[in-house]
Amino acid sequence: MAELSEHWVDDPAELARRDSRDMLRALATAGAQVREAITLSAEGSIERIGDGSRPRAVLVAAVGGSKVVGDVLRVLAEAGSPVPVSTRSNVPLPGWVGPLDLVIAVSVSGRAPGPLAIAMEAARRGASLLTVGADDSPLADVARQARGVHIGVGRGRGSSRTALWSLLTPALLGAHELGVVDVSADMLTEASQVLDATAEECRPSSESFVNPAKLAAATLAPTVPMALGDDPLSGVAAVRAAEMLARTARVPATYGVLPDAASQVVACFDGPFTAGGGNGTG
């Protein structure tokens, strides 16, 4: 990683100068995103999704940083839902998708070609449709024309890297309405409070010796990061962490889910990026 100086990490003005896209502030709104998305979902009549009938199957259409929405929904549904959840980034839409199924298309801008094409084809086949994205967008138009449900992402949500909860919350609420996952608005409200507390603990003005985010940055700076999960859901978080390190910090990272990834993790301990430098002493 690039050199990380404790001096500028503890200087809010210098942090602001280096954070030219104001991503730290955007990430700190995660809790607010959840609460806003709950409100927007209620205003968008999320309860109308699928006419309240449990679908035969759910397909989540998303691409890039938005794909995590489908990954989370799939993992949560696997625990006990009788409804299978699959993901797709682009057409062709699987042949089995029809009037008995639900398609959730997610795109911050509402213009991502893959999710938009899937939503259009799903509407043509008569599938139930839930779209999440910008209100003034082609994706929103598809949902309205198909008598589906569209939930906006609110103002100032320009990137899937910082608008995760604006995208994920409506998808979870919609799936909850249909009995696909057990994630209620009350549960999400509690989660928003945890996100608020984390944002406060990791605020830029907090000293590095008590700030978990700054401590993690200092620890990772001279290394090749490795993100590991110990169950399917934390595995999704590990993938997301590696993707964000690459897309935002331009830093490569390896990731995996234990115990399946244990062998490759152990092998890396004796590799060229460890203290032993691949000499069998790492």
N, C-alpha and C positions, 0 to 999 in steps of 0.2 A: 504494500500500500504506500501511498505518498506519505512523506514525513508529516507526523502529527505533533504539533507543539502544544504543551500544556498551557503555555502563555495565551495563545490565541483561542484555544478551546474554552478557556475561562473568561474570555473577553466577549460579552454579548455583541458589541459593535463589530468586532472582527468576524464573529460567527455570522452576523447578518450580512456582512460584505461578501463572505465566501458563499453564503446560501442565496445566490442571486435569484433563484426562483421561489424563494420564501417557502421551501418545502417543510421546514421545521414547524412553522406556524400552521401550515395546512395539516400536517400529521397530528398536531395537538388538538385539532377539532374533531378527532375520531368520536368522542363521546357525544358531541353536539350533532355529528352526522347521524348517529343512531337515533337520537331523539327527533331530529328533523325528518328522517326517513319514516319513522313510525307515524308522525303526523301526516306526511305526504301520502303514505299508504292508506291511511284512514280516509283522507280527502279524495283519493283516487278510487275509493270503493274496492279495496283489495278483497273484500268478502265476496265479490261477484265472480272471482276467478273460477273458471270451470263450472259455473252455475252451482258451486258448492258440492259437486259430485267428485268423489275420489277418482283420479285418472287411472288408466291401465298402466301407464308408464310416464316418466318425466324425462325430457331432454333439455339440457341447458346449453344454449348457444352463446359462446363467448370466445374472445381471442385476446392474446397478449396478457397484460396484467389483470384483465377481468376474468380470466379463466379460473382464478381461485374461487370465484363464486360457485361454479359447478363442482369443483373439487370438495369444497366444504359441504355443500348440499349432498353430494354423493356419499361422503363418509358418514354424515349424520344419519342418512336414510338407511345405510347398511346395518345399523345397529338393531333394527327391528321393524322397519317399514315393510309392508307387503308390496310396496310399489318400487320397482327398480328405477334408478336414476342413472342416466348416462350423459356424456358431454360430447360436444361437437364444435369445431371451429369454423367450418365452412360447408357449403353444399358439396356433394349431393346429400340431401336429407335421407336418412335411412328409410327403406321401403316400408317398414312396419308402422311408421308414424301416420296416424289417422285421426278420425273424430273422437276416439276414446282416449286420446293422449293429450298431455300438456307440454307445450314448448315454452321455455323461459329464455328470452333473448336479451342479452345484457351488453350495453355499450355506453360509455360515458357520453360520447358525442352524439350517439344515436345514428352514426353514419358508418360504422365499421362494416365493410362489405360482407364479411362472412355471416355474422349474426343477422344482418339486414336481409340477406338472401335467404337464410334459413327461416326467418320470420315470415317472409313473403310466401315461401313454399308451404310452410305449415298452415298459413291462413288459407291458401288455395285448397289444401286437403281437408280443411274443416276442423283442424286441431284447435284445442283451447290455447289461448295465447296470453302470456304475461310478458310485457316488455319493460325494461328499466333503462332509463337514459334521459337525455335532454328532452324537454317538452317540445321545443320547436325543432323537430327532427324527422327524417323519413321513417325512423323506427316507430316513433309515436304515431305517425300517420297510418302505418300498417296496422297497428293495434286498434286504432279507432275504426278504421274501415272494416276490420274483421270482427268488430264488437268484442274485442278482447279488453284487457286491463293494462293501462300504461301508468307507470309510476315515475315521476320526475326525480332527478337527482339533486335538485336545488341549485342555487346560484353559486358560481365560483368553483364548481367541480369540473376542473379541466383535465385531470389526469387520473388514470386508474391506480397510479402509484400512491396517490394521496386521498382518493375518494373511495377506498375499499368498502367502508361501512355504509356509504350512501348506496352502493350497488348491492351489497350482501343482505342488508336488512330487509328490503322489500321481497327479495327472493325467499328468505327464511319465513317471513310472515305469510307469504302466499302458500308456501309448502305446509306451513302449520295449519292454515285454514282448511286444507284438504286432508289433513291427517298423515302427511308424508313424513314430517319431522315434528318433534315436540319442542318447539322454540317459540314461546309466546311473547307478546309485547312486553309483559311484565318482566320476563327473563332478560329481554334485550335492554330494558331500562336499567336493570341491575348491572348488566354488562357495561352500559354507558358510564355508570358511576365509577367502575373499575378503570375504564379508559381515561376518565377525567383525573383520577388519582395518579395514574401512571404518567400522564402528561405533566401534571404538577411536579411529580418527583423528578422527572427528566427535563425540566424546563432549562432553556439555555443559560439563564442567570444563576442556576444552582452550581456550586463549586464542584469540581471534578471528583474530589475525594468522597463525596456523598451522592453523586449523580450516577445511577447505574448505566445510563446511556453513554456518558463520557468515559466511565471506567471500561465499558465494553469496547469502545472505539480505541482507547489506548492499548488495550490487550490485543485487539485484532490487527492494529496498524502494521506491525512488523511480521505478520504471519500470512499464510494462505488459509482463510477461514474455512471451517467445516461445520455445517449446520445439520444436526441430527434430531430426529424425533423418536420417541419411544412408544408411540402408538399411532394409529392412522391419522388422527386429527393433528397431533403435533408434527407428524410427517408432512402434512400439507403446509404447516407453518414453516418447516425447514425448507421446503421447496420455495416458498414465498420469500424467505430471507435470502436465499441464494440468488433468486431472480432480482430482487431489489438491490443487492450488492452489485450485481452486474450492470443493471440498467441505470442506477443512480450514482454509485461510487466508481463504476467502471472497474470493479475488482472481481476476479474469478473466485468462485467458492464451490466446494464440493458439498453434497448433501446426501442424505439417506434416511432410512427408517430402521431402527433396531427391532429385532435382532438380525434381520436379513442383511443389513449393511455392515455387520460386525467384522466380517473377514476383510473387507476392503479398508475399513477403518484401521484395523490392526496392522495391515500391510503398510499403510501410509506412515505409521509411526516409525518405520525403519527407512523412510524415503529421504530424498535430498532436501526436503523442506523442514526437517526436524533438526534438533540440536546435534544429533549424531551425523547428519549430512549423508545418510545412506551407508554408513560404515559399520552397520550392525550394532551400534551402541545407542540408538534412539529408543 
